[in-house]
Amino acid sequence: MQMDKGLFVTFEGIDGCGKTTQVTALRKSLEEKGTKVIVIREPGATLIGEKIRSILLDNANCGMSSETEVLLYEAARAQIVNEVIRPALREGKVVICDRFYDSSVAYQGYARGLSLESIDSLNRFATGGLEPDLTYLLDLPAEAALARMNIREGSHDRLEIEGLGFMDRVRAGYLELAGKHARIVTLDAMSPAAVLAEYIDRKFWEVFNT
């Protein structure tokens, strides 16, 4: 189905919450209906963004200051908005983004303790005021998230090794954000993946048709 307008959808949540599974499911459902969809991740999705991502997640960079961290995220965000997201929305595509600026508020604001006002200002500068139309927050207790991450193959990145307390603060930040913004739909990430996918798909069309 060709759309007359683009729609910007984001997925948020602590590491291990199941975002990748649900992003993939929504993309498949929309493409089966003939909808033009692009899926991107943040940071990343551009040449510059992927290079910044490698710096941010490299365990060799554990000495990175919180201020450096947030500025790198914002730099990658500015690039993805201008190079990918805005052009796709102008073409009437659905853009599904694995993380966006709510992550900076939760991770660098609530968890790292940086000024929420400063992060909000940086977010607006990097995005030129672009906001998601719909955000799915996959809420998961930090203990459950760590258990899921521990059964994954491969090593954990710089943020994944921060530990339980850090993840608790990130989760609390996300839940506070959800209480402030109507666009954020909070989902119980302990629910079966198929049940979540069905609700996510239904909610998408409710928002699109309003």
C-alpha positions in Angstrom: 0.0 0.0 0.0 1.4 3.4 -1.0 1.0 5.9 1.7 0.4 9.6 1.2 2.4 10.5 4.3 5.4 9.1 6.0 5.3 7.8 9.6 8.2 7.8 12.0 8.2 4.9 14.5 10.8 4.3 17.2 11.5 1.4 19.5 13.0 2.0 22.9 14.0 -0.1 26.0 17.0 -1.4 27.9 19.4 -3.8 26.3 17.9 -7.3 26.1 14.2 -6.1 26.0 13.5 -7.7 22.6 13.5 -4.6 20.4 15.2 -6.3 17.4 12.5 -9.1 17.4 9.7 -6.6 17.4 11.2 -4.3 14.8 11.6 -7.3 12.5 8.0 -8.4 13.1 6.5 -5.0 12.4 8.6 -4.6 9.3 7.5 -7.9 7.9 3.8 -7.2 8.7 3.9 -3.8 7.0 5.8 -5.1 3.9 3.3 -7.9 3.5 0.6 -5.1 3.2 2.7 -3.4 0.5 3.9 -0.6 2.7 7.3 1.0 1.9 9.4 0.6 5.0 12.9 1.3 6.0 14.5 0.0 9.2 17.4 1.8 10.7 19.3 1.7 14.0 20.7 4.5 16.1 23.6 5.2 16.2 24.3 4.0 12.7 22.6 3.7 9.3 25.0 6.1 7.7 28.7 5.8 7.0 29.4 8.5 9.6 27.0 7.1 12.1 28.4 3.6 11.9 31.9 4.9 12.5 30.6 6.8 15.6 28.8 3.7 16.7 32.0 1.7 16.7 33.6 4.3 18.9 30.7 4.4 21.3 30.4 0.7 21.8 34.1 -0.3 21.9 35.1 -1.6 25.3 38.5 0.0 24.8 36.8 3.3 25.3 35.5 2.8 28.9 37.3 6.0 29.9 34.9 8.1 27.7 33.3 10.9 29.7 29.5 11.2 29.8 29.7 14.5 28.0 31.7 13.0 25.1 29.3 10.1 25.0 26.2 12.3 24.6 27.8 14.5 22.0 28.8 11.5 19.9 25.3 10.2 20.0 23.9 13.6 19.0 26.4 13.8 16.1 25.3 10.5 14.7 21.7 11.5 15.2 22.0 14.7 13.3 23.5 12.7 10.4 20.8 10.0 10.3 18.0 12.6 10.5 19.4 14.7 7.6 20.7 11.8 5.4 18.0 9.1 6.0 15.0 9.9 8.0 13.7 13.2 6.6 14.2 12.1 2.9 12.3 8.9 3.6 9.4 10.6 5.3 9.2 13.1 2.4 8.8 10.0 0.1 5.9 8.7 2.2 7.8 5.8 3.7 7.4 4.4 7.1 10.7 4.8 9.1 11.3 2.3 11.9 14.2 3.3 14.1 15.8 1.1 16.7 16.4 3.8 19.3 16.2 7.6 18.9 16.5 10.6 21.2 14.6 9.1 24.1 17.7 6.8 24.6 19.9 9.8 25.2 17.5 11.1 27.9 17.3 7.7 29.6 20.9 6.6 29.3 22.9 9.9 29.5 20.3 11.8 31.4 18.7 9.6 34.0 21.5 6.9 34.2 24.6 9.1 33.7 23.2 12.1 35.6 23.7 14.7 32.9 21.3 17.7 32.8 18.0 16.7 31.3 17.5 20.3 30.1 20.9 20.2 28.2 20.1 16.8 26.6 16.7 18.1 25.5 18.3 21.1 23.9 20.9 18.9 22.2 18.2 16.6 20.9 16.2 19.4 19.4 19.4 20.8 17.8 20.5 17.5 16.3 17.0 16.6 15.0 15.9 20.1 13.9 12.8 19.5 15.9 11.8 16.1 14.3 9.8 13.9 16.7 8.6 10.3 16.4 4.9 9.8 15.6 4.8 6.7 17.7 7.3 5.2 20.2 7.1 1.6 21.6 8.8 1.2 25.0 9.5 -2.4 25.7 9.6 -2.4 29.5 11.7 -5.2 31.1 13.1 -5.5 34.7 16.9 -5.1 34.6 17.4 -8.6 36.2 15.4 -10.2 33.3 17.3 -8.2 30.8 20.7 -9.3 32.2 19.6 -12.9 32.2 18.7 -12.6 28.5 22.0 -10.9 27.7 24.0 -13.5 29.5 22.7 -16.3 27.2 23.7 -14.4 24.0 26.7 -15.5 22.1 29.6 -13.1 21.8 31.0 -10.4 24.0 29.0 -7.5 25.5 29.6 -3.9 24.4 30.7 -0.9 26.5 27.1 0.0 27.6 26.0 -3.6 28.1 28.7 -4.2 30.8 27.6 -1.2 32.9 25.7 -3.6 35.3 22.4 -3.9 37.1 22.3 -0.5 38.8 22.9 1.4 35.6 20.1 -0.6 33.8 17.7 0.1 36.6 18.3 3.8 36.3 17.8 3.6 32.5 14.5 1.7 33.0 13.3 4.2 35.5 14.1 7.1 33.1 12.2 5.4 30.3 9.1 4.9 32.5 9.2 8.6 33.6 9.4 9.6 30.0 6.4 7.4 29.1 4.4 9.3 31.7 5.2 12.6 30.0 4.6 11.8 26.4 1.4 10.4 24.8 3.3 9.1 21.8 5.1 6.5 24.0 3.2 3.2 24.3 4.6 1.1 27.2 4.6 -2.7 26.6 5.4 -5.5 29.0 8.4 -7.1 27.4 7.9 -10.3 29.5 4.8 -11.0 27.3 5.1 -13.6 24.5 6.7 -12.1 21.4 3.8 -13.0 19.2 1.3 -11.2 21.5 3.5 -8.1 21.6 3.8 -8.2 17.8 0.1 -8.4 17.3 -0.5 -5.4 19.6 2.3 -3.4 18.0 0.9 -3.9 14.6 -2.6 -2.9 15.7 -1.4 0.2 17.4 0.5 1.3 14.3 -2.6 1.4 12.2 -4.6 3.2 14.9 -2.0 5.9 14.9 -1.6 6.0 11.2 -5.3 6.3 10.6 -5.9 9.2 13.0 
